[in-house]
Amino acid sequence: MDNNFKISVKIGEIEISLEGSEKFVSEHYKTIKDDIESLFELWKTLPRLASGVSEKGKEEISGEPKIKNEIPETFGEWLTRIPRDISDTDKALLAGYFHQINSERKVFKVRDVTKTLKDHGIKLSNPSHLIKHAAESKKYIFQQSKEGNQINYRFSREGEEYIQSLLNING
């Protein structure tokens, strides 16, 4: 009697399947088990939008574990999660990160930050200065590129973690 065994594991967009004899599947599973567990742990730390749609906004996330503290979809929802007494720089960084994760090129501009804050009733005296000063420290953001007078900024990994801590993501 020829018994065929199969194991399939899907984590996000990645799917791993083993098929064959019991011995073949068992041996190969033991070989990749630690890698699968590491991949799953890494996958759990990635930010997700609360709507259940990936950051690209195209693929539906289905059959995947829900993360306890997902990133809200709108900037207004972000504002409900942050402490009321955060600094003006943190407000500007928060708006910048919102634009970065929602932009195709994964960058943000000061004009986007200014408009978003203004649209939500947050008036900062000089967002351009706050962002420029934050970029000079190179701790949370850095200049990615420049198009004419417009500078494209990007968050460092440390900066992303800082903003996620303000939003209480994966905390």
DSSP file with accessible surface (Angstrom, degrees, kcal/mol):
  #  RESIDUE AA STRUCTURE BP1 BP2  ACC     N-H-->O    O-->H-N    N-H-->O    O-->H-N    TCO  KAPPA ALPHA  PHI   PSI    X-CA   Y-CA   Z-CA
    1    1 A M              0   0  214      0, 0.0     2,-0.8     0, 0.0     0, 0.0   0.000 360.0 360.0 360.0 124.3    0.0    0.0    0.0
    2    2 A D        -     0   0  152     19,-0.0     2,-0.5     2,-0.0    19,-0.0  -0.803 360.0-165.4 -95.4 104.3    1.5    3.3   -1.1
    3    3 A N        -     0   0   89     -2,-0.8     2,-0.5     2,-0.0    19,-0.3  -0.797   2.3-159.0 -92.2 130.0    0.7    6.0    1.5
    4    4 A N        -     0   0  101     -2,-0.5     2,-0.3    17,-0.1    17,-0.2  -0.927   7.4-164.5-109.7 128.4    1.2    9.6    0.4
    5    5 A F  E     -A   20   0A  75     15,-3.5    15,-2.5    -2,-0.5     2,-0.4  -0.850   4.5-171.3-114.0 149.4    1.6   12.3    3.1
    6    6 A K  E     -A   19   0A 126     -2,-0.3     2,-0.4    13,-0.2    13,-0.2  -0.998  10.2-174.2-144.3 136.9    1.4   16.0    2.7
    7    7 A I  E     -A   18   0A  59     11,-2.6    11,-2.9    -2,-0.4     2,-0.4  -1.000   9.0-175.6-127.2 130.6    2.1   19.0    4.9
    8    8 A S  E     -A   17   0A  57     -2,-0.4     2,-0.4     9,-0.2     9,-0.2  -0.996   2.9-176.8-127.9 132.9    1.3   22.6    3.8
    9    9 A V  E     -A   16   0A  36      7,-3.1     7,-3.3    -2,-0.4     2,-0.5  -0.997   2.9-171.0-128.5 128.8    2.1   25.7    5.7
   10   10 A K  E     +A   15   0A 129     -2,-0.4     2,-0.5     5,-0.2     5,-0.2  -0.979   7.6 175.1-124.4 123.2    1.1   29.2    4.6
   11   11 A I  E >   -A   14   0A  13      3,-2.9     3,-2.1    -2,-0.5     2,-0.3  -0.954  67.0 -53.2-125.9 107.3    2.4   32.3    6.3
   12   12 A G  T 3  S-     0   0    5     -2,-0.5    50,-0.1     1,-0.3    28,-0.0  -0.442 123.4 -16.2  62.8-123.9    1.3   35.5    4.6
   13   13 A E  T 3  S+     0   0  143     -2,-0.3     2,-0.5    -3,-0.1    -1,-0.3   0.551 120.3  92.6 -87.9  -8.5    2.2   35.2    0.9
   14   14 A I  E <   -A   11   0A  83     -3,-2.1    -3,-2.9     2,-0.0     2,-0.4  -0.749  52.1-176.2 -96.3 129.9    4.6   32.3    1.5
   15   15 A E  E     -A   10   0A 117     -2,-0.5     2,-0.4    -5,-0.2    -5,-0.2  -0.988   5.4-169.5-126.9 132.5    3.5   28.7    1.2
   16   16 A I  E     -A    9   0A  53     -7,-3.3    -7,-3.1    -2,-0.4     2,-0.4  -0.984   8.6-177.9-121.4 128.4    5.6   25.7    1.9
   17   17 A S  E     -A    8   0A  60     -2,-0.4     2,-0.4    -9,-0.2    -9,-0.2  -0.986  10.4-170.1-128.8 138.7    4.4   22.2    0.9
   18   18 A L  E     +A    7   0A  25    -11,-2.9   -11,-2.6    -2,-0.4     2,-0.4  -0.995  13.0 173.4-123.1 134.0    6.0   18.8    1.4
   19   19 A E  E     +A    6   0A 105     -2,-0.4     2,-0.3   -13,-0.2   -13,-0.2  -0.999  29.3  69.2-143.7 137.4    4.5   15.7   -0.2
   20   20 A G  E    S-A    5   0A  15    -15,-2.5   -15,-3.5    -2,-0.4    -2,-0.0  -0.990  80.4  -9.2 156.8-155.9    5.8   12.2   -0.4
   21   21 A S     >  -     0   0   58     -2,-0.3     4,-2.8   -17,-0.2     5,-0.3  -0.203  68.1-107.1 -68.2 162.7    6.3    9.1    1.7
   22   22 A E  H  > S+     0   0  130    -19,-0.3     4,-2.6     1,-0.2     5,-0.2   0.921 121.8  48.9 -57.2 -43.4    5.9    9.4    5.5
   23   23 A K  H  > S+     0   0  145      2,-0.2     4,-2.6     1,-0.2     5,-0.3   0.929 111.7  48.6 -63.5 -46.0    9.7    9.1    5.9
   24   24 A F  H  > S+     0   0   86      2,-0.2     4,-2.3     1,-0.2     5,-0.3   0.949 114.9  43.7 -60.3 -50.2   10.4   11.8    3.3
   25   25 A V  H  X S+     0   0    7     -4,-2.8     4,-2.5     1,-0.2     5,-0.2   0.934 114.8  49.9 -63.5 -44.8    7.9   14.3    4.7
   26   26 A S  H  X S+     0   0   52     -4,-2.6     4,-2.0    -5,-0.3    -1,-0.2   0.934 112.8  45.6 -61.1 -47.3    9.0   13.6    8.3
   27   27 A E  H  X S+     0   0   95     -4,-2.6     4,-1.4    -5,-0.2    -1,-0.2   0.919 116.1  44.7 -64.5 -44.3   12.7   14.0    7.6
   28   28 A H  H  X S+     0   0   76     -4,-2.3     4,-1.8    -5,-0.3    -1,-0.2   0.860 109.9  55.2 -72.3 -33.3   12.3   17.2    5.5
   29   29 A Y  H  X S+     0   0   75     -4,-2.5     4,-1.8    -5,-0.3    -1,-0.2   0.932 105.8  52.2 -63.7 -42.8    9.8   18.7    8.0
   30   30 A K  H  < S+     0   0  148     -4,-2.0     4,-0.5     1,-0.2    -1,-0.2   0.876 108.7  52.8 -59.0 -35.0   12.4   18.3   10.8
   31   31 A T  H  < S+     0   0  105     -4,-1.4     4,-0.3     1,-0.2    -1,-0.2   0.882 120.2  30.1 -69.2 -38.4   14.9   20.1    8.6
   32   32 A I  H  X S+     0   0   41     -4,-1.8     4,-2.5     1,-0.1     5,-0.2   0.492  91.1  97.5-103.4  -1.8   12.8   23.1    7.9
   33   33 A K  H  X S+     0   0   82     -4,-1.8     4,-2.4     1,-0.2     5,-0.2   0.913  86.4  46.8 -55.0 -48.8   10.7   23.3   11.1
   34   34 A D  H  > S+     0   0  108     -4,-0.5     4,-2.4     1,-0.2    -1,-0.2   0.889 111.9  51.7 -63.4 -37.6   13.0   25.9   12.8
   35   35 A D  H  > S+     0   0  110     -4,-0.3     4,-2.5     2,-0.2    -1,-0.2   0.905 109.6  49.7 -65.2 -41.0   13.0   28.0    9.6
   36   36 A I  H  X S+     0   0   16     -4,-2.5     4,-2.5     2,-0.2    -2,-0.2   0.934 111.5  48.4 -63.5 -44.5    9.1   27.9    9.5
   37   37 A E  H  X S+     0   0   90     -4,-2.4     4,-2.3    -5,-0.2    -2,-0.2   0.919 112.5  48.7 -63.9 -40.3    8.9   28.9   13.1
   38   38 A S  H  X S+     0   0   77     -4,-2.4     4,-2.4     2,-0.2    -1,-0.2   0.915 111.1  50.5 -64.6 -42.5   11.3   31.8   12.6
   39   39 A L  H  X S+     0   0   47     -4,-2.5     4,-2.8     2,-0.2    -2,-0.2   0.920 110.3  49.8 -61.7 -42.9    9.4   33.0    9.5
   40   40 A F  H  X S+     0   0   63     -4,-2.5     4,-2.1     2,-0.2    -2,-0.2   0.926 110.3  49.7 -63.8 -42.7    6.2   32.9   11.4
   41   41 A E  H  X S+     0   0  102     -4,-2.3     4,-0.8     2,-0.2    -1,-0.2   0.916 113.1  47.1 -63.0 -41.7    7.7   35.0   14.3
   42   42 A L  H >X S+     0   0  106     -4,-2.4     3,-1.1     1,-0.2     4,-0.6   0.936 109.8  53.4 -63.5 -44.8    9.0   37.5   11.8
   43   43 A W  H >< S+     0   0   21     -4,-2.8     3,-1.2     1,-0.3    -2,-0.2   0.886 102.3  58.7 -59.6 -37.8    5.7   37.7   10.0
   44   44 A K  H 3< S+     0   0   77     -4,-2.1    -1,-0.3     1,-0.3    -2,-0.2   0.782 102.0  55.4 -65.2 -23.7    3.9   38.4   13.3
   45   45 A T  H << S+     0   0   64     -3,-1.1    -1,-0.3    -4,-0.8    -2,-0.2   0.619  83.6 103.0 -86.1 -11.4    6.0   41.5   13.8
   46   46 A L  S << S-     0   0   76     -3,-1.2     2,-0.0    -4,-0.6    -3,-0.0  -0.488  80.6-109.0 -73.7 138.4    5.1   43.1   10.4
   47   47 A P        -     0   0   17      0, 0.0     2,-0.3     0, 0.0     8,-0.2  -0.355  35.8-167.7 -67.0 144.9    2.6   46.0   10.6
   48   48 A R        -     0   0   32     21,-0.1    23,-2.1     6,-0.1     2,-0.3  -0.969  23.9-114.2-127.8 149.6   -0.9   45.3    9.2
   49   49 A L  B >   -b   71   0B  12      4,-0.7     3,-1.8    -2,-0.3     4,-0.2  -0.595  26.8-123.9 -80.4 144.2   -3.7   47.6    8.4
   50   50 A A  T 3  S+     0   0   47     21,-1.8    -1,-0.1     1,-0.3    20,-0.1   0.753 104.4  69.7 -63.3 -22.5   -6.7   47.1   10.6
   51   51 A S  T 3  S-     0   0   55      2,-0.2    -1,-0.3     1,-0.1     3,-0.1   0.582 112.2-112.1 -74.3  -8.9   -9.0   46.6    7.6
   52   52 A G  S <  S+     0   0   11     -3,-1.8     9,-2.0     1,-0.3     2,-0.4   0.669  80.4 120.4  85.7  16.6   -7.4   43.3    6.8
   53   53 A V  B     -C   60   0C  39      7,-0.2    -4,-0.7    -4,-0.2    -1,-0.3  -0.913  67.2-110.3-114.4 142.1   -5.9   44.5    3.6
   54   54 A S    >   -     0   0   19      5,-1.9     3,-2.0    -2,-0.4    -6,-0.1  -0.127  35.9 -99.5 -64.7 165.5   -2.1   44.5    3.0
   55   55 A E  T 3  S+     0   0   62      1,-0.3    -1,-0.1    -8,-0.2    -7,-0.1   0.820 125.6  59.3 -58.5 -30.0   -0.2   47.7    2.9
   56   56 A K  T 3  S-     0   0  160      1,-0.1    -1,-0.3     3,-0.1    -2,-0.1   0.707 104.8-136.2 -71.7 -16.4   -0.2   47.6   -0.9
   57   57 A G  S <  S+     0   0   47     -3,-2.0    -2,-0.1     2,-0.2    -1,-0.1   0.608  80.9  85.6  76.4  11.7   -4.0   47.7   -0.6
   58   58 A K  S    S+     0   0  172      1,-0.1     2,-0.4     2,-0.0    -1,-0.1   0.809  71.1  62.6-112.2 -46.4   -4.5   45.0   -3.2
   59   59 A E  S    S-     0   0   62      1,-0.0    -5,-1.9     2,-0.0     2,-0.3  -0.689  74.1-132.4 -91.2 136.5   -4.2   41.5   -1.6
   60   60 A E  B     -C   53   0C 155     -2,-0.4     2,-0.7    -7,-0.2    -7,-0.2  -0.652  16.1-132.9 -81.4 140.4   -6.7   40.4    1.0
   61   61 A I        +     0   0   29     -9,-2.0     2,-0.4    -2,-0.3     3,-0.1  -0.851  37.0 171.4 -94.0 117.4   -5.1   38.8    4.0
   62   62 A S        +     0   0   82     -2,-0.7   -50,-0.1     1,-0.1   -10,-0.0  -0.973  54.4   9.0-132.5 144.0   -7.1   35.6    4.8
   63   63 A G  S    S+     0   0   91     -2,-0.4    -1,-0.1     1,-0.2   -53,-0.1   0.663  92.9 127.3  68.5  16.5   -6.6   32.7    7.1
   64   64 A E        -     0   0   34    -53,-0.1    -1,-0.2     1,-0.1   -53,-0.1  -0.796  68.9 -97.8-105.7 149.8   -3.7   34.6    8.8
   65   65 A P        -     0   0   64      0, 0.0     2,-0.3     0, 0.0    -1,-0.1  -0.321  40.3-118.4 -63.2 143.2   -3.5   35.2   12.6
   66   66 A K        -     0   0  143     -3,-0.0     2,-0.4     1,-0.0     3,-0.0  -0.661  21.6-127.9 -82.9 138.0   -4.7   38.6   13.7
   67   67 A I        -     0   0   21     -2,-0.3     3,-0.5     1,-0.1   -22,-0.0  -0.710  15.9-129.9 -86.4 136.3   -2.1   40.8   15.3
   68   68 A K  S    S+     0   0  179     -2,-0.4     2,-0.6     1,-0.3    -1,-0.1   0.892  98.7  30.5 -54.1 -49.1   -3.3   42.2   18.6
   69   69 A N  S    S-     0   0   28     -3,-0.0   101,-0.5   102,-0.0    -1,-0.3  -0.770  81.1-177.1-118.0  86.5   -2.5   45.8   17.9
   70   70 A E        -     0   0   38     -2,-0.6   -21,-0.2    -3,-0.5   -20,-0.1  -0.421  36.3 -97.4 -82.5 159.3   -2.8   46.5   14.2
   71   71 A I  B     -b   49   0B   1    -23,-2.1   -21,-1.8    -2,-0.1    -1,-0.1  -0.615  44.7-117.7 -75.5 125.6   -2.0   49.8   12.6
   72   72 A P        -     0   0    6      0, 0.0    -1,-0.1     0, 0.0     6,-0.1  -0.226  14.1-130.3 -62.0 155.8   -5.2   51.8   12.1
   73   73 A E  S    S+     0   0   98    -24,-0.1     2,-0.3     4,-0.0    -2,-0.0   0.836  84.1  49.8 -79.4 -34.7   -6.1   52.6    8.5
   74   74 A T  S  > S-     0   0   70      1,-0.1     4,-1.4     0, 0.0     3,-0.4  -0.780  77.4-126.7-110.6 154.1   -6.8   56.4    8.8
   75   75 A F  H  > S+     0   0    5     -2,-0.3     4,-2.0     1,-0.2     5,-0.2   0.865 110.4  61.1 -64.6 -34.1   -4.7   59.1   10.4
   76   76 A G  H  > S+     0   0   26      1,-0.2     4,-0.9     2,-0.2    -1,-0.2   0.894 103.4  50.4 -58.9 -38.0   -7.6   60.2   12.5
   77   77 A E  H  > S+     0   0   84     -3,-0.4     4,-0.6     1,-0.2     3,-0.3   0.856 106.0  56.4 -67.6 -34.0   -7.6   56.7   14.1
   78   78 A W  H >X S+     0   0    0     -4,-1.4     3,-1.5     1,-0.2     4,-0.9   0.913 101.6  56.8 -61.1 -42.0   -3.9   57.1   14.7
   79   79 A L  H 3< S+     0   0   44     -4,-2.0     3,-0.3     1,-0.3    -1,-0.2   0.794 100.1  58.2 -63.3 -26.8   -4.5   60.3   16.7
   80   80 A T  H 3< S+     0   0  121     -4,-0.9    -1,-0.3    -3,-0.3    -2,-0.2   0.683 106.6  49.9 -75.1 -15.4   -6.8   58.5   19.0
   81   81 A R  H << S+     0   0   88     -3,-1.5    -1,-0.2    -4,-0.6    -2,-0.2   0.633  93.5  85.1 -95.0 -19.9   -4.0   56.1   20.0
   82   82 A I  S  < S-     0   0   22     -4,-0.9    85,-0.1    -3,-0.3    84,-0.1  -0.537  88.3 -96.7 -88.3 154.7   -1.2   58.6   20.8
   83   83 A P    >   -     0   0   59      0, 0.0     3,-1.1     0, 0.0    -1,-0.1  -0.369  30.6-128.7 -63.0 144.2   -0.7   60.3   24.1
   84   84 A R  T 3  S+     0   0  242      1,-0.2    -2,-0.0    -4,-0.1    -3,-0.0   0.766 102.4  57.0 -67.1 -24.8   -2.2   63.8   24.2
   85   85 A D  T 3  S+     0   0  144      2,-0.0    -1,-0.2     0, 0.0     2,-0.0   0.091  73.5 135.8-100.0  26.4    1.0   65.4   25.4
   86   86 A I    <   -     0   0   18     -3,-1.1    -4,-0.0     1,-0.1     5,-0.0  -0.341  59.2 -99.2 -72.9 157.8    3.4   64.3   22.6
   87   87 A S     >  -     0   0   56      1,-0.1     4,-2.0     4,-0.0     5,-0.1  -0.199  25.6-111.3 -72.1 163.5    5.8   66.9   21.2
   88   88 A D  H  > S+     0   0   70      1,-0.2     4,-2.4     2,-0.2     5,-0.2   0.875 120.2  55.9 -61.5 -37.7    5.3   68.8   18.0
   89   89 A T  H  > S+     0   0   42      1,-0.2     4,-2.9     2,-0.2    -1,-0.2   0.930 106.4  50.0 -61.0 -43.4    8.2   66.8   16.5
   90   90 A D  H  > S+     0   0   22      1,-0.2     4,-2.7     2,-0.2    -2,-0.2   0.890 109.0  52.0 -63.8 -37.6    6.4   63.6   17.3
   91   91 A K  H  X S+     0   0   52     -4,-2.0     4,-2.1     2,-0.2    -1,-0.2   0.925 111.9  46.3 -62.5 -44.1    3.2   64.8   15.7
   92   92 A A  H  X S+     0   0    0     -4,-2.4     4,-2.3     2,-0.2    -2,-0.2   0.915 113.7  48.5 -64.9 -43.0    5.1   65.7   12.5
   93   93 A L  H  X S+     0   0    2     -4,-2.9     4,-2.9     2,-0.2     5,-0.2   0.905 108.8  54.1 -63.6 -40.2    6.9   62.3   12.6
   94   94 A L  H  X S+     0   0    0     -4,-2.7     4,-2.2     1,-0.2    -2,-0.2   0.938 110.5  45.5 -59.6 -46.5    3.7   60.5   13.1
   95   95 A A  H  X S+     0   0    0     -4,-2.1     4,-2.1     1,-0.2    -1,-0.2   0.890 112.3  52.7 -65.0 -38.3    2.1   62.2   10.0
   96   96 A G  H  X S+     0   0    0     -4,-2.3     4,-2.5     2,-0.2    -2,-0.2   0.924 109.2  47.9 -62.8 -43.8    5.3   61.5    8.0
   97   97 A Y  H  X S+     0   0    2     -4,-2.9     4,-2.5     2,-0.2     5,-0.3   0.903 107.6  56.4 -65.7 -38.4    5.2   57.8    8.9
   98   98 A F  H  X S+     0   0   33     -4,-2.2     4,-1.0    -5,-0.2    -1,-0.2   0.937 111.5  43.3 -56.5 -45.6    1.5   57.6    8.0
   99   99 A H  H  X S+     0   0   41     -4,-2.1     4,-0.7     1,-0.2     8,-0.2   0.886 110.9  55.6 -69.7 -37.3    2.4   59.0    4.5
  100  100 A Q  H >< S+     0   0    7     -4,-2.5     3,-1.0     1,-0.2     6,-0.2   0.945 109.1  44.6 -61.8 -47.7    5.5   56.7    4.2
  101  101 A I  H 3< S+     0   0    7     -4,-2.5    -1,-0.2     1,-0.2    -2,-0.2   0.722 117.9  46.0 -72.7 -17.4    3.6   53.5    4.8
  102  102 A N  H 3< S+     0   0   73     -4,-1.0     2,-0.3    -5,-0.3    -1,-0.2   0.415  95.4  92.5-102.4   1.1    0.8   54.6    2.4
  103  103 A S  S X< S-     0   0   30     -3,-1.0     3,-0.6    -4,-0.7     5,-0.0  -0.681  75.4-131.1 -96.2 151.7    3.0   55.8   -0.4
  104  104 A E  T 3  S+     0   0  194     -2,-0.3    -1,-0.1     1,-0.2    -4,-0.0   0.879 110.2  42.4 -64.3 -39.4    4.0   53.7   -3.4
  105  105 A R  T 3  S-     0   0  121      2,-0.1    -1,-0.2    -3,-0.0     3,-0.1   0.447 108.4-123.2 -90.1  -0.7    7.7   54.7   -3.0
  106  106 A K  S <  S+     0   0   61     -3,-0.6     2,-0.3     1,-0.2    -6,-0.2   0.904  74.7 108.0  59.0  44.7    7.7   54.4    0.8
  107  107 A V        -     0   0   10     -8,-0.2     2,-0.3    -7,-0.2    -1,-0.2  -0.875  52.6-148.0-135.8 170.6    8.8   58.0    1.4
  108  108 A F  B     -D  153   0D   1     45,-2.1    45,-3.1    -2,-0.3     2,-0.3  -0.972   3.2-145.3-141.9 159.2    7.2   61.2    2.6
  109  109 A K    >>  -     0   0   26     -2,-0.3     4,-1.7    43,-0.2     3,-0.6  -0.881  27.2-118.1-120.0 155.8    7.5   64.9    2.0
  110  110 A V  H 3> S+     0   0   22     41,-0.4     4,-2.9    -2,-0.3     5,-0.2   0.886 113.9  59.6 -61.0 -38.1    7.1   67.9    4.4
  111  111 A R  H 3> S+     0   0  141      1,-0.2     4,-2.3     2,-0.2    -1,-0.2   0.872 104.4  50.6 -62.3 -34.0    4.1   69.2    2.4
  112  112 A D  H <> S+     0   0   49     -3,-0.6     4,-2.4     2,-0.2    -1,-0.2   0.915 111.2  48.5 -66.4 -41.7    2.3   65.9    3.0
  113  113 A V  H  X S+     0   0    0     -4,-1.7     4,-2.6     2,-0.2     5,-0.3   0.948 112.0  48.7 -61.4 -48.8    2.9   66.2    6.7
  114  114 A T  H  X S+     0   0   55     -4,-2.9     4,-2.5     1,-0.2     5,-0.2   0.924 113.0  46.9 -59.7 -46.7    1.8   69.8    6.8
  115  115 A K  H  X S+     0   0  123     -4,-2.3     4,-2.9    -5,-0.2    -1,-0.2   0.929 112.6  49.0 -64.3 -45.0   -1.5   69.1    4.9
  116  116 A T  H  X S+     0   0   12     -4,-2.4     4,-1.0     2,-0.2    -2,-0.2   0.934 113.6  45.8 -62.2 -45.5   -2.4   66.0    7.0
  117  117 A L  H ><>S+     0   0    3     -4,-2.6     5,-3.0     1,-0.2     3,-0.7   0.929 114.1  48.8 -63.6 -43.5   -1.8   67.8   10.3
  118  118 A K  H ><5S+     0   0  157     -4,-2.5     3,-1.9    -5,-0.3    -2,-0.2   0.916 107.1  55.7 -62.2 -43.1   -3.8   70.9    9.1
  119  119 A D  H 3<5S+     0   0   99     -4,-2.9    -1,-0.2     1,-0.3    -2,-0.2   0.744 110.0  47.4 -60.6 -24.3   -6.6   68.6    7.9
  120  120 A H  T <<5S-     0   0   81     -4,-1.0    -1,-0.3    -3,-0.7    -2,-0.2   0.150 122.1-104.2-105.5  16.9   -6.8   67.2   11.4
  121  121 A G  T < 5S+     0   0   62     -3,-1.9     2,-0.7     1,-0.2    -3,-0.2   0.704  76.5 136.2  73.7  20.3   -6.7   70.6   13.2
  122  122 A I      < -     0   0   31     -5,-3.0     2,-0.6    -6,-0.2    -1,-0.2  -0.905  35.0-166.7-104.9 114.2   -3.1   70.3   14.3
  123  123 A K        -     0   0  190     -2,-0.7     2,-0.4    -3,-0.1     3,-0.1  -0.903   6.3-177.6-106.2 117.0   -1.3   73.6   13.8
  124  124 A L        -     0   0   23     -2,-0.6    -6,-0.0     1,-0.1    -2,-0.0  -0.920  27.6-134.5-110.5 141.8    2.5   73.5   14.1
  125  125 A S  S    S+     0   0  123     -2,-0.4    -1,-0.1     1,-0.2    -2,-0.0   0.878  93.1   0.5 -65.5 -37.9    4.5   76.7   13.7
  126  126 A N     >  +     0   0   80      1,-0.1     4,-1.9     2,-0.1     3,-0.5  -0.477  60.0 170.5-153.8  77.8    7.1   75.2   11.4
  127  127 A P  H  > S+     0   0   16      0, 0.0     4,-2.7     0, 0.0     5,-0.3   0.858  83.0  60.6 -58.3 -34.3    6.8   71.5   10.4
  128  128 A S  H  > S+     0   0   60      1,-0.2     4,-2.6     2,-0.2     5,-0.2   0.922 106.0  46.2 -59.7 -43.5    9.6   71.9    7.8
  129  129 A H  H  > S+     0   0  111     -3,-0.5     4,-2.8     2,-0.2     5,-0.2   0.911 111.6  51.7 -66.2 -41.1   12.0   72.9   10.5
  130  130 A L  H  X S+     0   0   31     -4,-1.9     4,-2.2     2,-0.2    -2,-0.2   0.925 113.9  43.0 -61.9 -45.4   10.9   70.0   12.8
  131  131 A I  H  X S+     0   0    1     -4,-2.7     4,-2.6     2,-0.2    -2,-0.2   0.924 114.2  50.6 -67.7 -43.5   11.4   67.4   10.0
  132  132 A K  H  X S+     0   0  115     -4,-2.6     4,-2.0    -5,-0.3    -2,-0.2   0.928 112.0  47.4 -60.6 -44.6   14.7   68.9    8.9
  133  133 A H  H  X S+     0   0  109     -4,-2.8     4,-1.4     1,-0.2    -1,-0.2   0.916 111.7  50.3 -63.7 -42.1   16.0   68.9   12.5
  134  134 A A  H  X>S+     0   0    9     -4,-2.2     4,-0.7    -5,-0.2     5,-0.7   0.896 110.8  49.8 -63.4 -38.9   14.9   65.3   13.0
  135  135 A A  H ><5S+     0   0   13     -4,-2.6     3,-0.7     1,-0.2    -1,-0.2   0.860 104.4  58.4 -68.4 -35.3   16.6   64.3    9.7
  136  136 A E  H 3<5S+     0   0  120     -4,-2.0    -1,-0.2     1,-0.3    -2,-0.2   0.849 102.7  53.3 -63.5 -32.8   19.8   66.0   10.8
  137  137 A S  H 3<5S-     0   0   74     -4,-1.4    -1,-0.3    -5,-0.1    -2,-0.2   0.728  93.5-153.3 -73.3 -20.9   20.0   63.8   13.9
  138  138 A K  T <<5 +     0   0  163     -3,-0.7    -3,-0.1    -4,-0.7    -2,-0.1   0.711  61.4 113.3  55.7  24.5   19.6   60.7   11.6
  139  139 A K  S   <S+     0   0   99     -5,-0.7    20,-0.3     2,-0.1    19,-0.2   0.913  90.3   5.2 -88.2 -48.5   18.1   58.8   14.5
  140  140 A Y  S    S+     0   0   46     -6,-0.5    16,-2.7     1,-0.2     2,-0.3   0.740 130.8  20.6-108.3 -34.3   14.5   58.3   13.2
  141  141 A I  E     -E  155   0D   1     -7,-0.5     2,-0.3    14,-0.3    -3,-0.3  -0.931  57.3-170.9-135.4 161.2   14.4   59.7    9.6
  142  142 A F  E     -E  154   0D  75     12,-2.2    12,-2.4    -2,-0.3     2,-0.5  -0.973  37.6 -92.3-147.5 158.7   16.9   60.5    6.8
  143  143 A Q  E     -E  153   0D 102     -2,-0.3    10,-0.3    10,-0.2     3,-0.1  -0.635  36.5-179.3 -74.3 122.3   16.8   62.2    3.5
  144  144 A Q  E     -     0   0D  83      8,-3.3     2,-0.3    -2,-0.5     9,-0.2   0.878  60.0 -33.0 -87.6 -47.0   16.1   59.6    0.8
  145  145 A S  E     -E  152   0D  37      7,-1.6     7,-3.1     2,-0.0     2,-0.4  -0.955  53.2-122.7-162.9 176.5   16.2   61.7   -2.3
  146  146 A K  E     -E  151   0D 122     -2,-0.3     2,-0.5     5,-0.2     5,-0.2  -0.999  11.1-170.9-139.1 133.5   15.4   65.2   -3.6
  147  147 A E  E >  S-E  150   0D  85      3,-3.3     3,-2.1    -2,-0.4     2,-0.3  -0.915  70.2 -55.8-123.4 100.4   13.1   66.3   -6.5
  148  148 A G  T 3  S-     0   0   65     -2,-0.5     0, 0.0     1,-0.3     0, 0.0  -0.519 122.0 -19.4  65.5-123.5   13.6   70.0   -7.2
  149  149 A N  T 3  S+     0   0  151     -2,-0.3     2,-0.5    -3,-0.1    -1,-0.3   0.521 119.6  97.7 -90.3  -8.2   13.0   71.7   -3.8
  150  150 A Q  E <   - E   0 147D  59     -3,-2.1    -3,-3.3   -41,-0.0     2,-0.4  -0.741  60.7-155.0 -89.7 124.8   11.1   68.7   -2.4
  151  151 A I  E     - E   0 146D  37     -2,-0.5     2,-0.6    -5,-0.2   -41,-0.4  -0.812   6.7-144.5 -97.8 133.0   13.0   66.4   -0.2
  152  152 A N  E     - E   0 145D   0     -7,-3.1    -8,-3.3    -2,-0.4    -7,-1.6  -0.883  20.8-165.0 -94.8 123.2   11.8   62.8    0.2
  153  153 A Y  E     -DE 108 143D  10    -45,-3.1   -45,-2.1    -2,-0.6     2,-0.3  -0.748   6.5-166.1-106.6 157.1   12.4   61.4    3.7
  154  154 A R  E     - E   0 142D  74    -12,-2.4   -12,-2.2    -2,-0.3     2,-0.2  -0.995  21.8-116.1-141.3 147.9   12.3   57.9    4.9
  155  155 A F  E     - E   0 141D   6     -2,-0.3   -14,-0.3   -14,-0.2     2,-0.1  -0.575  23.6-132.4 -82.9 141.9   12.1   56.4    8.4
  156  156 A S     >  -     0   0   27    -16,-2.7     4,-2.5    -2,-0.2     5,-0.2  -0.374  33.7-102.0 -77.6 168.7   15.0   54.3    9.8
  157  157 A R  H  > S+     0   0  123      1,-0.2     4,-2.3     2,-0.2     5,-0.2   0.917 127.2  51.9 -60.0 -40.1   14.1   51.0   11.4
  158  158 A E  H  > S+     0   0   96      1,-0.2     4,-2.2     2,-0.2    -1,-0.2   0.900 108.8  50.9 -63.5 -38.1   14.6   52.7   14.8
  159  159 A G  H  > S+     0   0    0    -20,-0.3     4,-2.5   -19,-0.2    -2,-0.2   0.902 108.6  50.7 -65.9 -41.5   12.2   55.4   13.7
  160  160 A E  H  X S+     0   0   41     -4,-2.5     4,-2.6     1,-0.2    -2,-0.2   0.923 111.0  48.9 -61.5 -43.4    9.6   52.9   12.6
  161  161 A E  H  X S+     0   0  101     -4,-2.3     4,-2.0     1,-0.2    -2,-0.2   0.894 109.9  52.4 -64.3 -37.5    9.8   51.2   16.0
  162  162 A Y  H  X S+     0   0   55     -4,-2.2     4,-1.9     2,-0.2    -2,-0.2   0.944 111.6  44.8 -63.7 -47.4    9.5   54.5   17.8
  163  163 A I  H  X S+     0   0    0     -4,-2.5     4,-2.0     1,-0.2    -2,-0.2   0.917 112.0  52.6 -64.8 -41.5    6.4   55.5   15.9
  164  164 A Q  H  <>S+     0   0   12     -4,-2.6     5,-3.2     1,-0.2     4,-0.3   0.871 106.9  53.4 -63.0 -32.6    4.9   52.0   16.4
  165  165 A S  H ><5S+     0   0   74     -4,-2.0     3,-0.7     3,-0.2    -1,-0.2   0.885 106.7  51.9 -69.6 -35.5    5.6   52.4   20.2
  166  166 A L  H 3<5S+     0   0   22     -4,-1.9    -2,-0.2     1,-0.2    -1,-0.2   0.883 113.5  44.3 -63.5 -37.8    3.7   55.7   20.1
  167  167 A L  T 3<5S-     0   0    0     -4,-2.0    -1,-0.2    -5,-0.1    -2,-0.2   0.453 113.9-122.1 -83.2  -4.3    0.8   53.9   18.5
  168  168 A N  T X 5 +     0   0   93     -3,-0.7     3,-0.6    -4,-0.3     2,-0.4   0.919  50.0 169.9  60.6  45.9    1.2   51.0   20.9
  169  169 A I  T 3 < -     0   0   10     -5,-3.2    -1,-0.2     1,-0.2   -99,-0.1  -0.778  66.9  -8.0 -90.3 132.7    1.7   48.5   18.0
  170  170 A N  T 3         0   0   70   -101,-0.5    -1,-0.2    -2,-0.4    -2,-0.1   0.845 360.0 360.0  53.0  33.6    2.9   45.0   19.1
  171  171 A G    <         0   0   73     -3,-0.6    -1,-0.2    -7,-0.1  -103,-0.0  -0.380 360.0 360.0-102.5 360.0    3.3   46.3   22.6
